[in-house]
Amino acid sequence: MSTVEELGEEIAGLSAHLDAAAHRLLTCIREFDEQSGWYVQGAVSCADWLAWRVGLDLVTAREKVRVARALGKLPAIDEGLRTARLSYAKVRALTRVATPENEAAVLELALHATGAQLERICRGYRSAQTAGDGPVRDERCLRRRLLASGMVKLEIVLAPDEAELVLRALDHARKEQVGADDSAEARTQETAGAAGEDDVCESSAMPSRVDGVIALAESFLAGKSGQGSGSGSGGDRYQVMVHVEQEMLAPDGTLGATLDDHTHVSPESLRRIACDCGLVVGVAAGQGESLNLGRKTRSIPPALRRALQARDRGCAFPGCCHSRFLHGHHIRHWLHGGETSMGNLVLLCTAHHHRVHEGGWKISRSTTGELVFTSPTNEVLPSQPSRQRIEDALTWLGEWAAERGLDLGPDANEPLWDGTRPDYDYAVSALLAAQGAQPG
């Protein structure tokens, strides 16, 4: 039986091997993210792909992606993790405060501190940096810009109290969709917002503040439609009009679509819009003549939508765990003769609905009734990820380290702390000086 000392040495040695393997994992994640491998396989983000393929929860997956990206700009810290001189926990803390300018200073601190001491130093450093920031003055404004991809960019500049009011409204709109028992990942997004990271793309959130913007606009317009002059109930007076007509230079049957301001809408965007929305068919008798408007119809009746939600329980795309802001998608579009029936319908989140229509993905049903998802390169996405089995993980870790010339003994990740009481204020001041800032 192993003695207590032997067990301690084994724990330390295994930890060093795991930290070195974590470095390789983060390197692979960074390269996979840079090459958009997750997008090719249909995921909404690299974190969502990790949650599906590796089995991580989304909070942990997002953190690994963040650390992986940061290490690409911090070569010294990256090398410290590769040789297991730094633990993954230390690297997580360092990547929140390290920059190319102060990397040498924070690395020196990390090598001499324990994990708990380093966390405290990094928190103090971030607090000191925030306290030293002066107010930034910008004119309040709202800008709208059409991007080359066809998307529209909205940029708003507000005073801090106004921005907080808007963000609270967006979070409330999200929670109306998520429910009172919101998940940990949504709370993480709020935490990120509190830390000043609201400019990060939220396409992977479930649901995101971007979805909250849409929900807030829809609810406001529907609730305010009866005010002012004119008639209308609900959101009818605020319908988005899409004008569809024969393309002048295209073959017969090729339809073109534009908005009221003449912004072009692609054919696939038109089919996505028509998948699950209220429609009013208007027929013009000729130029300058009156328009004959038909009755408003809905593609998917409420009862059928409830049945879809009970069957699919969320987005049906493999690996997607979104369960709010879902769209009913016609596998064979009703414009092409597809039925509005359970067998021809599937629920998709906003991102994957875009992927299927504008992104080139295809959905079909096999002879057994199973959904088949085919990428734009005609590769079928498996419904479940394949798993590589490692018979003896401990032996594999040892061989893996030996192949790379890593000497990962029990003392590889031992901190150089000499046992004296740390002076946290001095440590924070040293980091501020290394950054070129002065403590307030």
Secondary structure, DSSP 8 states (H G I E B T S, - for coil): ---HHHHHHHHHHHHHHHHHHHHHHHHHHHHHHHTTHHHHTT-SSHHHHHHHHT---HHHHHHHHHHHHHHTT-HHHHHHHHTTSS-HHHHHHHTTT--TTTHHHHHHHHHHS-HHHHHHHHHHHHHHHHHH--------EEEEEE-TTS-EEEEEE--HHHHHHHHHHHHHHHHHHH-SS--HHHHHHHHHHHTT-TTS--TTSTT-HHHHHHHHHHHHHHHHTTSSSS---TTGGG----EEEE-TTS-TT-EEEE-TT--EE-HHHHHHHHHSSEEEEEEE-STTS-EEEEEEEESS-HHHHHHHHHHH-S--STT----SSEEEEESS-GGGT--SSGGGEEEEEHHHHHHHHTS--EEEE-TTS-EEEE-TTS-EE-SS------S-HHHHHHHHHHHTT----TTTT-----SS---HHHHHHHHHHHHT----
